Amino acid sequence: MAHAFSADSRRLVTSGDSTTRVWNLEDGRELLSLRGDSRRVNAVLYLPDERIVTGSDGGTMRLWDARSGAELRRWEGLGTDIRSLARSPDGRMLLAGTQYPSGFVVFDLEREEEVRRVQLEDSPGSAEWLVFSPDGGSLLVLENSNEPFRLSVFDTANWSPRWSVQGDAECGPPWVYFTPEGAFIRCKQSGAGLRRIVRTYDARTGECVGDVEQRVSSSASQLLPDGRQVRILNRRLLFTRGEALEEWLELPSSYGCAGWSFVISPDGRWASFAKRESWAHLLVDLHTRREVPGPAHRHGVEQLTFSSDGRHLLTASGDGTVRVWDRDSGREVRRESFSSEGACVHVRGGRAFRLLPQHGGMRLSGLLGGADVELEERCSNGSSTVWSDDMGMLAESESWYEHRWIRVVDARTGRPLWRKDLAPEDLALRVLSRSGRLGVISRRCPPPGDNTVELRLVDLEKDEWLSSVHVSKGNRFRAITPDDKWVVLQKEYGHVLLVELEHPNRQVRLEVPDPAFAVTCSPDGLLVATGDMAGRVRVWSREGTLLATLEGHAHSVGALAFSEDGAFLASGGYDAVALIWPRSAWTQSSADSEVTMPSASA
């Protein structure tokens, strides 16, 4: 949500949720976690005297000691939300931009006192941008980053308005800044026909003195100590002096789109990039043209699996990359990029592949050196396709007039295995075992069973019904355990239910405290792991005993996988991190304790 450098350019402060973090720029270590806000922190500022200011939803501003992390001062009730912070060039005044009422609050930093509240009349929204002129005599206020917005300039001597103009931002959020000499203001907005334009205003009068149309969206310009300006345009970091382009730096593809904000460190060495849709942070060393950290996902880890020998971890992320990591050291071994939009990339069962159309059917294109597999022409990637939990088997429901059947295909060879005819009361195949032999079919229940569904276990190879059980509607079908003995169900994102297939009356309920986004089973079927919205991983015995709670993620856990020998468990989170936990994390700890030291991280 926000980021700022320290005055000596050695540290960076960031906020993405209710926690503010301070980082060492040389080695990437987290130095401090500033905790105290219960709501999201929207704005941060690093003061030269080793203090940090944060502003959060709920209208609370806090002053922190940047060395110890202690909270020094707190101001509450400034508005419904604090959206922006700014410090005057002379370091005496601090401003907090607010929402409802829209405006800004002026503080004296030396006395740590509120001086004045300025409310913006007829405002289209909150004060999203506060920018001082280089001499500190004027203040830019951009209200509402969506369409329409208003740009106003105030005299800082008495905080009275000088002029204001309206603008449109239908082609993405606007940005605004003073030119280095302070005579002009440049603002990105939308023109007629949804054109992207950069409009230049006279800083004294607000008169528009020129428009420049842009073919692609760009970011606001930042000034370097050597007088050059830098901005993001078309996936590149451009360095210009005046109107002349001196050099440019290619950025990772996931960082070239609109919506990224960036700031330059005071010494001109670092460029810091942040984006609200991403839980990762990008730093570029402008002296060496090096990304910091180097090998790292820039978005949530959405899928993962151990290699067949257990020595490597494969991960897929929303940043458009699939990567291989050494299990023990966490070093990146290999990576491959893909288009993150509609790519249908799957990382499961020790391999990574992409589903591609092939002559009316599908082809599994191996990634990271995996072999391609051509499936039978009739195979698709539609909603009627059911995969085993390791994606080694797939089953498709097909129909011809009133005749319906299920066909099972080995996804590793492309070879069809067997087929099962469906009865009129059969609704759909819900889950498939890793061997492809067992499946669970849901069936309609006659009245008064409107709120229940009958699940029937079927041997697809022998075409035999084995057992049945009634469960309430709304359960999600997760998997059949690898030992083919239990089916794993989940009520939306709530509690997990295990049903024994041979004895359906035997059921085990896992009381997961927080909404669980990921569920997986160990290869021997004796353990179940859950990952929840709070970033916790829990390991359970199949009998329902909680063995351990594993702490390490800063945000929701969305992917889990055991190694084939059951010696390791990997978890992937929306914090862009994958953690690897050894067996000792759940065998040598009690359920009441929290384990916080993973084996390795990527």
N, C-alpha and C positions, 0 to 999 in steps of 0.2 A: 504493500500500500504506500510506503514512503521510505526514503533513504536519504542520508546526509553524511558528509565527511567531517572528520575532526579538523581543527585548524592546522594541525601539523601533518595532515594527509596520511597518518599512520593507522587510523581506525575508521570504521564505517558503522553507522547505526542504522538498523532496518526494523520495520514493523510489517507484519502480515496478518496478525490476529490481535489478541489481547496482550501479547508479550512483545516487548521491545528487546532487541538483541544487539550487542556490541561485538564487532569482529576485528581481529588483527589482520591487516591487509597483506602482510608479508607471508604468513603461513596459513591463513584461512581459519585460525582457531577462534572459537567463540569465547569471548572474554567475560561477558556479563549477560545475564537475563534479567531485565527490569520487569518485575511482576507486581501488579497492584490493580491494574485495570481489569474489570470484568467484561468490558465490551471492547470492540475493535478499535485499535489505534490507527488513526487516519493520517497523522502528520507527526514528523520528528524533526528536531533541529539540534545540531551539535554546537554549543557555544564555545568561544575561545578559552574561557576560564575553566575548562573541564567540567562543564555542566551540560546536561541534556534536557531538552524540553519535549514533551509529548502531548498530543491532543487527541481525544478519543470521542467516540459516540457517547451520548449522554451529556456532552458539554463539560467534560473535566479536562483540565490542563495540569500537568505535573512537572515539577522541576527535580532533576535527579543529579546526584554526584556521579560523574562519569568514571571515577576511579574505584569507588566502593560499591556503587549500585544503590546507595541509600536514597530514599525519597526525602527531599529537602523541603518541598513546599507543594501545596495543592490548592487549586482554585476550582470550584464547582459551580454549576448553574449558569454557565456562560452561554448556553443555547442548547437546542436538542442535540447537535453534533458540532464538533470542531473539525473543519475540513482542510484548513491550511494554517501554516505558521510562517512568519517572516521576521527578520531582525534588521534594524536600520543599519546603514553603513558605518555609523559612528559607534555602534554597539550599545547605545543607551536604551533604545526602545524595542519592545517585542510586541508583535501583533498576532492575534488569533482570529482567523476567519471562521464565522459561525453560520449555522443554518437554523432558521426559525427561532429567533428573528435573524434574518439575513443581515450581515454586517461584519464588523470586526471590533475587537476589544484591544485597547492600547495599554501596555504595561511598562512601568519603569523598571528596567532590569537591575539597576543599582540598588534601589530601595525594595525591589520585589513587591511592588504595589500596583494595583489597577489604577489607571489614570483616567480613562475615558471609554465609553461605549458609543460606537457610531453605528446607527441603524440605517440601512439602505431602503429608501422609500420606493414602493412599487417594484420591488426586486423580482426578477424572473426565477430566482433560486438562490442557493447558498453562495458564499464567497469562496470560490474554488481556487483562485490564484491571487496571491498578494505579492507584488513586486515593487521594490523601492527603485527609484532612479539612482544613477551612480553617485550624485551629490547628496542624496537623501532628502531633497526638497519636495519630491513628488512620490505619490503612491499609486500604482496600478491595481485596480480591483476587477477581476473577471468573475462575473456572477453567472452560475449555472453553466456547466460544461456541456450541456446538451442544447438542442435547438428549442427556442431561441436563447441567445445569451446577451448580456450587456457588459460593455467595457467602460469603466469610469476612472477618472484621474482625480486625486485629492491633493490639496496643499497640506503638507505635514506640519506646517507652522501652527495651524489652527484646526486641521482635519476637516476643512470645508471642501465641498466638491467644486471642481473647476469645469469639467465637461463630461459628457457620457454619450455613447453611441450604441445602437443596437446591432446585432449580428446574427447570422444563421450558422449552424454547425451540423448540417445534415450529412456531410461527407466525413464524419468522424469528429472526435473531440477537438476543440480549438486549443491553441497555445498563444502566448503573448510574451514579449520582452522589450526592454529598452535597448536601443542601439548603444554601443560602447560610449559615445560622447553624450548620450542622454537627450539628444535633440529630437529623436523620432521613436515611434513605437511601431512594432511589427506584430501583426496578429493573423494567424491562420484561421480561415473560415470558409463558408460556402458562398459561391456566387450564383448568378442566374444559370439555370440548367444543371444544377448540382455540380458546378465547376469548383475545383479546389483552388483557392486563391490566397495569396499572402498580401494583406492590405497594410499600407504604411500610413501612419497618422503623424501630424505635427504634434509633438508632446505638449506644446503650450496651448494650442487652440482646439485640437481634436479634428482639424480639417484633414480629409483624406487626400494624400498627395501622390498616391500611386497604387496600382494593383499589378501583381505578377501571378500568372496562372501556373499551376503545377499539374503535371500529368499524373504523378503518383503522390501519395501522401508522404509527408516528411515531418520531422520533429522540430522543436524549437532549437534555435542556435545557441551554443554555449561558447563562452569566450575563454581562450587559453591565456596563460601568463605571457606568452610570446607575441600576443596580439592577433593570432589566428583565431578563426571561428570553426567550430565543429558541429555537425548535425548528422542525423540519420536520414538517409534517402535511398530507397530501392535496395535494401539489404546491405548498405554500405555506410561506413562512417567516413564522412567527407571533411577534409581539412581545407579551408579556404582563407585567403588573405585578400580582403576587399571582395571583388567579384571573381578573382582568379582561383581556380582549383589547383592546389599544390600537391596533394596526395589523397589516397583513400585506402580504407581498410575493409576487407570483406568480413562480414559478420556471419555467424551461424544462421542457417535458413530460418530457424524458428524465432530469430530475433529481428528479422527484417520487416515484419508486418507492422501495421499501425497499432497504436495503443501503448507502445513502450515509452517510458519516461527515462531520462538519463541526466546525471549530474557529473560535473568534472571536479576532481579534487583541487584544493587550493594551489598545490604545486604543479598542476597540469599533468601529473603522471598517470592518474587513474580515471577511467570512465566507468561509472556505475549505472547499470541498467536494471529497471524494475518494471513489472507488469502485473496488474491485479489478477489476471486469469492464471498466473503461474506462481507456483510455490518455490521456484528456484530463483537464484540471483546470479547475474552475470557481471563479472569485472573484467575489464581489459586494461592491461598495462600498456599505455600509449608509447612508452619508451622502447619496449621490446616486442610490441604487437602480440602479446601473449594473453590467452584467456586464463583467468584465475577463478576457481580452480580449473585444472586442465580437464582430464577425463571425468565428466560428471553429467548426469541427466539434468535437464533444464525444466522438466515438468514432471508430473506425477508418474510413478512407476505403476503401470496398469496391469502388466502380466509378468510372470517370471516362472522359471523352472530350472532344476539342476540338470546338468548333463548326465548321460547314462552312467558314466563312471563316478559321478559325484564330485569331480574335481573343479568344476566350473559352474557358475551361475549365469543363466541367460535372462535378460530383462528387456522389456519393451516399454516405451514411455510415450506420453503425449507430445514429446519434443520431436517425434518423427525419427527416432533411432532405435535399433535393436543392438544390444551390447552383450559381450561375453566378459565375465570377470573371473579372476582367479579366486577360488573359494577362500583360501587361507590368508592371502595378503590384501585382497580387495582391489588389486591392480586391474586395470582394463586391459584385456588381451586383444579384443577385436570389436569393431562396430560396423554397422551398416545403416545407411539412411534410407528412409522411404517417405512417400507423401503421406502426411498424417491425416488427410481427408479421405475417408472411404477406402482405406488401404486393405482392410480385412486381414491384418497381420495377426498371427496366433503364435504364442510362445507357451508351449505346454508339452508335457511328456518327454522332456529331454531334447526337444528340437524347436526350431523356429521356421515358420513357413507363411506364405501368403496365398490366399485363394484367388485364382484368376479364371475368367471365363475361357473355355476351350471347346470350340465347335459345338455350342449348345449345352455343354456340360461344364465341369470344373477341373482345373489343374492346380495341384498343390506345389507351388514354387518354393523350393528350399532356400532359406536364407542362411548366411554365415557358413556356407559350404555344404549345406544339406542337399540331398538329392531331390529332383523333381519327381512327382507322382501324378500320372494322368488317371483321372477317375473315369468311370463309365460315362457315356455321353449324357445319360439322364440325370446324373447327379447335379445338384444346384447348391446355392447357398441361401435358400429361402427359409421362411419361418417354419416349414415342415421338417427341417433337418435337425436331428438330435445327435449330439456328439457324446462320446464317453468323456469322463472328466479329464483324461490325459490326451484327448483328441486323437487317439489311435484308432478308434472305430467311429463310424457314422451310420445312422439309420435314417431313411427317408420314407415318408408316407406318400403314397401315390394312389390315384384313383382313375377308373375308366368307367364312365356312366355310373352305375350304382355299386360297382365293385371297387373295394379299397384294400390295400395291403401295405406291408412294411418291408423294405429291403435293407439289409445290413451289408456294409462295404468296409473292407479293411483299408483304412486311410493311409497305411504305410506302404501297401503294395498296389492299391487301386482295385483289388480283386473282390468281386461280389461274393458273399458268404452264404446267406440264406434269406428266405422270405417267409413272411407270416401274413395270412389273410386276416382282415379285421371284420368283426361283426357289426351290425347296425348300432348297437348300444356302446360300442367302443368309441371313445372320444379321440384320444391321441396317445402316442408313445411319449412318455415324459422323461425317463432316464434310461441310459444304456450302460451296461457294465463294461469294464476294460477289455474283457475277452470278446465282447459283442454277442455273447450267448444269452445273457439274461437281460430282460427289459421290464419296465413297469408301465402298464397301460392303464389309463384312467377310464372309468366307465360311468355312465349315467346311473344315478340311484333313483328307484321309483319313489313316488310320494309315500310317506312325508319326509323323505330324505333330501329336501331341496337345498339344505345347507351343508350337505356332505357329498363326498365323492368316493367311489370305490376304486381302490388301487389293486390291480391284479399283477402278480409276478408271473412272467411267462418265460419258458425256455424256448428261445427263438430258433435254436438249432433243431430241437425235437418237436417243436410246435405243440408244447404241452403247457397247460395251466398248472402252476405250482401252489400258490396260496393267494389270499386276498385280505384286504383290510379296509375299513372305512375311516376316513379322516375328514376334517372340516375343510371347506373350500377356502381358498386364499393362500394355501401352502405353496411355497416355491419348491421345486424339485431340484435338489442340489446334485446328488450323485448316489451310486451304489458303491459301498466300501470296496476297496480293492480285493478283499477276500470273498466278495459276493455274498456276504451274510446279512448286511444291513442296508437299508435305504435311508438317506439323509434328507430331511425336509426342513423348511424354514418358513415361519409365519411372517410374510413380508420381510422386514429386516430385523425381526425380533428373535424370539427364542428358537433354538435348534432342536428338532425332534428326530431321534433315531428309532427306526422300526425294524425289528428282526424279521427277516423274510420267511424263515421256516416257521416261526412262531409269532405271527403278527400281533398277538395280544401283549407281547413283551415290548415295551416302549421306554425309551430313556429321554428325558427332557433336560436340555442344558440351559440353565438360567443365565443367559448373557445379560449383564447389567445395561450395556449401551447398544444402540443399533449396530448390528454386525453386517459389514459389507463383504466379508470374505470368509469362506468356510472350506476346509480341506481335511482329508484323512491321511493317516500314515499308511505306507504300503502294506503293513501287516494288518491294517484295519483296527488296531487296538487303541489308537489315539485320534482325537479330533482337535483341530486348531481353529480358532475364530479370530478375526481381526475386526475391530470396531471403529466407530466414528471418532472416539476419543484418542485414537492412536495406540490402543493397547492390543497386544496379542495374548490370547489365553489358550493354554493347552489343557485338554480334558481327557480323562480315561473314557473308554467306551461305556463304562458303567455310570458315567455322569459325574465323577469326582473331578473337581478343579485341581490340577496339579501345579500350575504356575501362572502368574501374570507377568508378562514381559513388557517392560517399558523401554521406549527408545525413539518412537516416532513423534514428530511434532504435529502431525495431522492424521486424518483418517487412513486406516489400512485397507487397501483394496485388492491385494493379491497375496496368496500364501502358497507354499509348496514345500513338501518334505523331499529330502534326497531318497534315492531308491533303497538305501540301506537303513533309512530312518535315523541316521546319526545327526542330521542337521535339519533345521527348519529355516526357510527364508521368508521374509515379509517385505512387501513393497507398499509404499505410502504415497499419498498425495503431496507429501513434503519433498518429493523427488529423491527419496532415499530408499535403498534396499539394505536390509539388515540380515545377517546370517547368525542363527543361534545354534549352539551345540546341544547335544542331548542332555548334558549336565544342567542346562538352564531349567529343565522341568523335572529332572530326576533327583537333583540335590537341593531343591528349594521347596518350601511349603507353599500352599495356595495363597496364604495370607501375605507372603512376602512378594516384593516386586524386584525382578531382575532387570538391571539397566545396562549391563555390559555385554554387547553382542560379540560374536566371534570376529566378524569383519563387517565392513560396510562399503557400499558402492554409491 
